[in-house]
């Protein structure tokens, strides 16, 4: 049973890291579930010490904070660069389409192009303003994704240590 739990915890961590990039998967919560499994089923580090409740709760706080920030930062940076809701929607649509074309490059280009085209055609902005809005939307996506990857990486470290 311990081997099964270890495998499931690692899978949750890996899928969580992938979920930090892919829009359909909740990255940090999945990785945290891997830590939770090890906590309840007696994962220990190299010295035989079990995972502390403090580590688990701190990582839960990080998971909640990063998940909230991931929604706030892109909206803030889009608005800060003069973007509208169309840029945010375009970035998300472009990200999803880009996922199927050439991931991860398609996701990055798709996010940027989606925001740009939506601002250009639906918000009736000049190409210069649309470009600025798209850059803000794209930067928000990069910051949010980066924070999720870092959080999942730290949690994956704990999963590996406590197997």
C-alpha positions, 0 to 999 in steps of 0.5 A: 500500500505504501508503494501505491500511495508513493506512486499516486503522490508522485503522479499528483505532483507531476500532473500538478506541474503540468497543470501549472501550464495547461489551462484545464488542470488545477496545478497547485491543488493537485500537487498539494493533494500529493503532499496530503496523501503522504502526510496521512499515509505516513511518508517519512524523510531520510531520517525517518521523520514524518511530514509535519503538519506545519509544512502541510498547512504552509503549502496549503496557504501557498496553494491558495495564495498562488491560485488566487494570484493567478486570477488577479495578476493577469487581469491587473496587468491587462488593465494596467496596460490599457486592455479590456476584458476582450484582451483577457478573453482573447488570451485565454482562448488563444492559450487553449487553441495554442495548447493543441497546435504546438505546445508550449510555444503555441500556448505562448503565441496563442495567448499573445495573438488572441489578446491582440486580435480581440483588442484589435477587432472587438475593442476597436483599438489601434494596433499600437494600443492592442499590442500594448494590451496584449503584452500586458495580458501575456505578461500576466499569464507568464507571471501567474504560470511562473508562480504556479510552477515554482509553488508546484516545484517546491511541493514536488520537492517535499513529495520526493523528500517524504517518500 
